[in-house]
Amino acid sequence: MKANLPQNEPLRLARWAKLDLYAELRKAGQGRPAYILHDGPPYANGPLHLGHALNKGLKDFVVKSKTMAGFDSVSYTHLLAHLTLSWRGFRDAAVLR
């Protein structure tokens, strides 16, 4: 089976951009009870590993399930890991010892 990915992928991406399904979901969810998942950065407490991918997949599953259950659900990813990383930098530099 040949998928012709180099030819079909740009067509698929253009179709998805044209449909703008996320905007439709956000519009349909207005007025429903809110469900907000605040997600932190995956790399703040150590190097990336397979567990981070599993964690993101599970969180995506929860948000989509809540949307299908009638909530206005959204996931916010916070990439502000500078506090943890700064603490680690000070610790490693023996400043706090």
RODO-2510 file (C-alpha; in nm, 4 decimals, decimal comma):
residues 97
     n   res          X          Y          Z
     1     m     0,0000     0,0000     0,0000
     2     k     0,1461     0,3324    -0,1028
     3     a     0,0307     0,6378     0,0866
     4     n     0,1930     0,9036    -0,1365
     5     l     0,2669     1,0989     0,1782
     6     p     0,4746     1,3764     0,0163
     7     q     0,1805     1,4559    -0,2127
     8     n    -0,1070     1,3932     0,0293
     9     e     0,0233     1,5569     0,3460
    10     p     0,0111     1,9181     0,2133
    11     l    -0,3437     1,8545     0,0909
    12     r    -0,4477     1,7141     0,4282
    13     l    -0,2914     2,0050     0,6180
    14     a    -0,4620     2,2573     0,3881
    15     r    -0,7968     2,0871     0,4451
    16     w    -0,7498     2,0924     0,8223
    17     a    -0,6559     2,4617     0,8108
    18     k    -0,9644     2,5344     0,6012
    19     l    -1,1982     2,3496     0,8395
    20     d    -1,0543     2,5259     1,1498
    21     l    -1,2094     2,2655     1,3794
    22     y    -1,0503     2,3987     1,6973
    23     a    -1,2220     2,7368     1,6489
    24     e    -1,5492     2,5532     1,5908
    25     l    -1,5038     2,3562     1,9143
    26     r    -1,4234     2,6715     2,1088
    27     k    -1,7312     2,8455     1,9649
    28     a    -1,9566     2,5462     2,0415
    29     g    -1,8291     2,5316     2,4002
    30     q    -1,9233     2,8890     2,4899
    31     g    -2,1699     2,8983     2,7759
    32     r    -2,0925     2,5467     2,8966
    33     p    -1,9345     2,4760     3,2348
    34     a    -1,5604     2,5349     3,2139
    35     y    -1,2958     2,2666     3,2581
    36     i    -0,9415     2,4032     3,2442
    37     l    -0,6334     2,1839     3,2618
    38     h    -0,3200     2,3744     3,3579
    39     d    -0,0237     2,1782     3,2330
    40     g     0,3327     2,2528     3,3325
    41     p     0,6453     2,2041     3,1273
    42     p     0,7591     1,8450     3,0784
    43     y     1,1274     1,9160     3,1235
    44     a     1,1374     2,1047     3,4523
    45     n     1,2326     1,8117     3,6733
    46     g     1,4757     1,6179     3,4605
    47     p     1,5551     1,5017     3,1105
    48     l     1,2768     1,4078     2,8713
    49     h     1,1710     1,0435     2,8649
    50     l     0,8854     0,8289     2,7363
    51     g     0,6757     0,9048     3,0430
    52     h     0,6444     1,2665     2,9298
    53     a     0,4839     1,1539     2,6025
    54     l     0,2448     0,9256     2,7918
    55     n     0,1585     1,2107     3,0290
    56     k     0,0774     1,4493     2,7411
    57     g    -0,1342     1,1822     2,5729
    58     l    -0,3323     1,1170     2,8906
    59     k    -0,3918     1,4879     2,9479
    60     d    -0,5112     1,5264     2,5891
    61     f    -0,7469     1,2321     2,6450
    62     v    -0,8897     1,3957     2,9596
    63     v    -0,9511     1,7293     2,7858
    64     k    -1,1188     1,5633     2,4870
    65     s    -1,3312     1,3440     2,7152
    66     k    -1,4467     1,6466     2,9126
    67     t    -1,5341     1,8243     2,5864
    68     m    -1,7442     1,5276     2,4758
    69     a    -1,9074     1,5226     2,8216
    70     g    -2,0390     1,8754     2,7665
    71     f    -1,7720     2,0969     2,9189
    72     d    -1,5941     2,3924     2,7638
    73     s    -1,2533     2,2343     2,8118
    74     v    -0,9186     2,3805     2,7277
    75     s    -0,5608     2,2935     2,8135
    76     y    -0,3043     2,5614     2,8914
    77     t     0,0594     2,4647     2,8740
    78     h     0,2827     2,6758     3,0931
    79     l     0,6399     2,6894     2,9746
    80     l     0,7692     2,8941     3,2649
    81     a     1,0127     2,6513     3,4153
    82     h     1,2734     2,9156     3,4867
    83     l     1,2250     2,8976     3,8629
    84     t     1,2983     2,5268     3,8800
    85     l     1,5804     2,5546     3,6313
    86     s     1,7313     2,8508     3,8175
    87     w     1,7156     2,6571     4,1450
    88     r     1,8852     2,3615     3,9769
    89     g     2,1529     2,5925     3,8365
    90     f     2,2258     2,7419     4,1779
    91     r     2,2306     2,3989     4,3381
    92     d     2,4668     2,2606     4,0782
    93     a     2,6946     2,5617     4,1090
    94     a     2,7144     2,5000     4,4860
    95     v     2,5839     2,8512     4,5566
    96     l     2,3189     2,7232     4,7961
    97     r     2,5413     2,4767     4,9808
***
